[in-house]
Amino acid sequence: MPLIKSILVTFLILISLVFVMAQSRDDFRAKYHEQAYEIRHGVWMTAKFAMDGEVCELVVKEQNNCRAGAVFLGRDAGIREILDELVPKVKRGKFLSHSDFATGCCDGYTDEYENISAIFAKEAQSLSKSYSTLTIRWKQRKCAGE
């Protein structure tokens, strides 16, 4: 009988440890400060927030094959669709300017509005992979921790 009690106690301790060591959504948020959302098949978005809880930055990423081209974000219609969904025109404010850029690792453009900056970049990471990224930053909101 003492052997059965010892086994039972050991089993209960192990089960308790599993629950104590399990990580919750809040644990991950506290540790990594970001949460990813799949907003389209293969298209993911992360959000950063200001101290008041309002979103201050959204980053939308899509991994794709260079030879095949971008699946969704590489199409101007895809970028506009996501931008309109995440920040409708009325919330962006008046369009101010458009500028293109190119560096050693990427090329793209920035559209400036009264309330946000929308930056689209195609980053070549290797011969077979590239990443399309849409970053939306609110001008009047500072992200927590910055």
N, C-alpha and C positions, 0 to 999 in steps of 0.2 A: 504493500500500500504506500509506503514512503516514496518508492520509485515512481509510482503513478502521479503522486502529488508533485514531485520534483519535475517530472515531464510536463505536467499541466502548468505549473508556475513558469517554467522556462518558455513554454508555448505562449502563454499570456504576455510575458515580457517581450518576446519577439514581435507579437502582433502589435503591442503598444508602441514599440520602436518604429515599426513601419508607418503607423499613423503620425507619430511625432516627426519623423524624417520626411514625410511626403510634403511636396511643395504645392502650395495653392496658387491661384491666379494672382492674388495679392502679394505673395512671396516673390513671384517673378517680376511683377510691376515694381516692387520696392527695390529689387536687385538690379534690374535692367532698365527701368524707367521708360520703357516703350512697350507697346503692344501692337502686333501686326494683325491686319484684317485682310482677308482675300476678297477684293472687290470685283474681280473678274477672274475667270479661270487663268491661273498663272500670273496674275497681276496682284501685287500686295501693297498695302499702304500701312505706314506707321505714322503715329501722331505724337507731337510734343505739345505740352500745355503750359500756359502762363500760370502764375500764382493764383489767379482768380478762377482757374479751372477752364478758361476758354482756350480753344485750340490756337496755337501760335505758328505751328509749322506742320505740314503734311508732306510726306515723301512717298511717292508711288513708284514702284520698281517692277520691272519685268525682265527676266532673263530670256535671251533668245539666241539663236544661232545666226552668226554674221552672214553665212551663205544664204540662208532662207530669208533674212531680213527680219525686222521686228514683227512680232505677231499682232500686237495691239497698239502699243504706245508709239511705234514707229510711223503709224499712219496719222496724219494731221487730224483726221476725223476722230480717231480714237482718243487723242490728247484732248481735243475740244470737248468731246463727250464727257470725259472724266472731269475736266475742269468745270464744265457747266453743272455737273452733278454735285461736285464737292463745294464749289463756290459759284453760285449763280451770278450772272452778269450784274444784277442789281446790287449784290453784296461786294463785288469787286470794285465798283466805282468806275469812274471815267477812265478810258484807255489813255495812257500817256505816251508810251514809246515802245519800240521793238528794236532789239539789237542782237546781232549774231555774234558768236564767239567760236574760237577754235584754239585748242591747246595740243600738246603732245599726246594726251590721253583721250581727249573727247572733243566733240563739237556740239553746238546747239544754239539756242537763243533764249533771250529773256524778254518777256512781255511785262511792262510796268503798268500798273493800274493805280488808282488813288489809294486803295486799301491793301493791295497785295502785290507781290512780285511772283510771277510764274516762270520758273526756269526749267527748260527741257534740255536734257543732255543725253547724248549717245556716247557711252564710254566703251572703247575697245579694250578688253582685258587680255585677250590672246587671239590667236588666229581663228579659233573656232567659237569663241564666246564673246558676246557683247552685252551691255546692259543699258536699257533705256530707263531714264529716270525723269519724273516730273516732280519738282519741289515747289511747294506753294508756301510763301512766307507772308504773314500778316505784318504790316508796317507799324501799327499802333500797339502791338502786343509783344512783350519781351518774354521769351521762354524761361521757365523756372530754371535756375541754376546757371544762367548766362550772365 
